[in-house]
Amino acid sequence: MNRHYVEQLISQNIRLVYYVVFKYYADLIKLVGKDDVVSVGKIGLVIAAQRYDPTRGTKFSTYAITVISQQIYKEIIQKEKRRKKKGDYKLVYMDGDSEDMEDKGFYEMIGQDDADLRATEARIFIETILPKLPEKQRKAIELYFGLKGHQEHTQREIAPIIGVTQAQVNRLIKKGLKKLRDEVMA
């Protein structure tokens, strides 16, 4: 891919960095710092522009949002690992108040073991790409898997909630999951 094309992708899509940062990482900005998160997001945008393959049929913005989000998430984890070694933390509440913490931080908020970290990473990634699905597919998946604060529901329970039959719920979930898989593989 030529350099001019990469630079054009970056300059035309810089707003995606701010979109991802403020939509998906607003709460973590207080912990890590806005400038750091935005800088890492810009690195993600550059990586996305360099690796983008328009022949795969995915829009650049779709691909870039995923790469930016992954890059920010990785950087947050690395930065928090470094902080954990120092024991230098502040607990920041949603209302803006904070208190010093001894040997606590990000991991205590999301869980320390690998399974918890993988689950958190998957949740962040899913929250990044789930809004790209059509409304009924998105809602069916959220209800079926208990995402976005919903408890898990059976397909039979979901049908009247979204106004379709149980068979249609099954198809919506299957099609939605296929789209999510395709997005991950893109």
C-alpha positions as CSV (number, residue, x, y, z in Angstrom):
1,M,0.0,0.0,0.0
2,N,1.5,3.4,-0.9
3,R,2.4,5.9,1.7
4,H,0.1,8.6,0.4
5,Y,-2.9,6.3,0.7
6,V,-2.0,5.4,4.2
7,E,-1.6,9.1,5.2
8,Q,-4.9,9.9,3.6
9,L,-6.7,7.1,5.5
10,I,-5.2,8.4,8.8
11,S,-6.0,12.1,8.2
12,Q,-9.6,11.4,7.0
13,N,-10.3,9.0,9.9
14,I,-8.6,10.6,13.0
15,R,-12.1,11.2,14.4
16,L,-12.5,7.5,14.9
17,V,-9.8,7.6,17.6
18,Y,-11.9,10.1,19.6
19,Y,-15.1,8.1,18.9
20,V,-13.5,4.9,20.3
21,V,-11.9,6.7,23.3
22,F,-15.0,8.5,24.5
23,K,-17.5,5.8,23.6
24,Y,-15.8,2.7,25.0
25,Y,-13.1,4.0,27.3
26,A,-14.5,7.1,29.0
27,D,-14.5,5.5,32.5
28,L,-10.9,4.3,32.1
29,I,-9.7,7.8,31.0
30,K,-9.8,8.8,34.7
31,L,-7.6,5.9,35.6
32,V,-5.1,6.0,32.7
33,G,-5.3,9.6,31.4
34,K,-7.0,11.0,28.3
35,D,-3.8,12.0,26.5
36,D,-2.3,8.6,26.9
37,V,-5.4,6.8,25.7
38,V,-5.8,9.1,22.7
39,S,-2.1,8.7,21.8
40,V,-2.4,4.9,21.9
41,G,-5.6,5.2,19.9
42,K,-3.7,7.2,17.2
43,I,-1.1,4.4,17.1
44,G,-3.9,2.0,16.6
45,L,-5.2,4.1,13.7
46,V,-1.8,4.1,12.1
47,I,-1.6,0.3,12.4
48,A,-5.0,0.0,10.9
49,A,-4.2,2.2,8.0
50,Q,-1.0,0.3,7.3
51,R,-2.6,-3.1,7.5
52,Y,-5.9,-2.3,5.8
53,D,-6.8,-4.4,2.8
54,P,-9.7,-2.9,0.9
55,T,-10.1,-6.1,-1.2
56,R,-11.4,-8.0,1.8
57,G,-14.7,-6.1,1.6
58,T,-14.6,-4.5,5.0
59,K,-15.0,-0.7,5.4
60,F,-11.9,1.0,6.8
61,S,-13.9,2.6,9.6
62,T,-15.1,-0.8,10.8
63,Y,-11.6,-2.3,10.7
64,A,-10.0,0.8,12.3
65,I,-12.4,0.9,15.2
66,T,-11.5,-2.7,16.0
67,V,-7.8,-2.2,15.8
68,I,-7.9,1.1,17.7
69,S,-9.9,-0.6,20.5
70,Q,-7.6,-3.5,20.7
71,Q,-4.5,-1.2,20.8
72,I,-6.0,0.9,23.6
73,Y,-7.0,-2.2,25.6
74,K,-3.5,-3.7,25.3
75,E,-1.8,-0.5,26.3
76,I,-4.1,-0.1,29.3
77,I,-3.2,-3.6,30.5
78,Q,0.5,-3.0,30.0
79,K,0.4,0.3,31.8
80,E,-1.5,-1.1,34.7
81,K,0.9,-4.0,35.0
82,R,3.7,-1.4,35.3
83,R,1.7,0.5,37.9
84,K,0.9,-2.7,39.8
85,K,4.7,-3.3,40.3
86,K,5.0,0.2,41.8
87,G,1.9,0.0,43.9
88,D,1.0,3.5,42.8
89,Y,-2.8,3.7,42.5
90,K,-5.8,5.9,42.9
91,L,-9.3,4.6,43.0
92,V,-11.4,6.8,40.8
93,Y,-15.2,6.8,41.3
94,M,-17.7,7.5,38.6
95,D,-18.6,10.8,40.3
96,G,-15.0,12.0,40.0
97,D,-14.0,11.5,43.7
98,S,-10.9,9.5,44.3
99,E,-8.9,7.9,47.1
100,D,-5.4,6.5,47.3
101,M,-5.1,2.7,47.0
102,E,-2.3,0.5,48.3
103,D,-1.5,-2.3,45.8
104,K,-4.9,-2.1,44.2
105,G,-6.0,-0.9,40.8
106,F,-7.3,-2.0,37.4
107,Y,-6.9,-5.7,38.1
108,E,-9.0,-5.5,41.2
109,M,-11.7,-3.8,39.1
110,I,-11.7,-6.4,36.3
111,G,-10.3,-9.5,38.0
112,Q,-6.7,-10.8,38.1
113,D,-6.7,-14.2,36.6
114,D,-6.3,-14.9,32.9
115,A,-9.9,-16.1,32.5
116,D,-11.2,-12.8,33.9
117,L,-8.8,-10.8,31.7
118,R,-9.8,-12.8,28.6
119,A,-13.5,-12.3,29.5
120,T,-13.0,-8.6,29.9
121,E,-11.1,-8.3,26.6
122,A,-13.9,-10.2,24.9
123,R,-16.5,-8.0,26.4
124,I,-14.8,-4.8,25.3
125,F,-14.3,-6.2,21.8
126,I,-17.9,-7.4,21.6
127,E,-19.1,-4.0,22.8
128,T,-17.1,-2.4,20.0
129,I,-18.6,-4.5,17.2
130,L,-22.0,-5.4,18.5
131,P,-23.6,-2.0,17.7
132,K,-22.8,-2.7,14.0
133,L,-25.4,-5.4,13.9
134,P,-29.0,-4.7,12.9
135,E,-31.2,-3.8,15.9
136,K,-33.1,-7.1,16.2
137,Q,-29.9,-9.2,15.8
138,R,-28.1,-7.1,18.3
139,K,-31.0,-7.2,20.8
140,A,-31.4,-11.0,20.4
141,I,-27.7,-11.6,21.1
142,E,-27.6,-9.2,24.1
143,L,-30.6,-11.0,25.7
144,Y,-29.4,-14.5,24.8
145,F,-25.9,-14.1,26.2
146,G,-26.8,-11.6,29.0
147,L,-24.8,-8.7,27.6
148,K,-25.2,-5.0,28.3
149,G,-26.7,-5.6,31.8
150,H,-29.4,-8.0,30.6
151,Q,-29.7,-11.4,32.3
152,E,-29.5,-14.5,30.0
153,H,-32.8,-15.5,28.3
154,T,-33.9,-18.5,26.3
155,Q,-34.9,-18.0,22.7
156,R,-38.5,-18.6,23.8
157,E,-38.3,-15.8,26.3
158,I,-36.7,-13.5,23.7
159,A,-39.3,-13.9,21.0
160,P,-42.1,-11.8,22.6
161,I,-39.6,-9.2,23.8
162,I,-38.4,-8.3,20.3
163,G,-41.7,-9.3,18.6
164,V,-40.7,-12.3,16.5
165,T,-41.2,-16.1,16.7
166,Q,-38.7,-18.4,18.5
167,A,-37.5,-19.7,15.1
168,Q,-36.8,-16.2,14.0
169,V,-34.9,-15.5,17.2
170,N,-32.8,-18.6,16.4
171,R,-32.0,-17.3,12.9
172,L,-31.3,-13.8,14.2
173,I,-28.8,-15.1,16.7
174,K,-27.1,-17.4,14.2
175,K,-26.8,-14.6,11.6
176,G,-25.6,-12.1,14.1
177,L,-22.9,-14.5,15.4
178,K,-21.8,-15.2,11.9
179,K,-21.5,-11.4,11.3
180,L,-19.5,-11.0,14.5
181,R,-17.2,-13.9,13.5
182,D,-16.7,-12.4,10.1
183,E,-15.9,-9.1,11.7
184,V,-13.3,-10.7,13.9
185,M,-11.7,-12.6,11.0
186,A,-11.6,-9.4,8.8
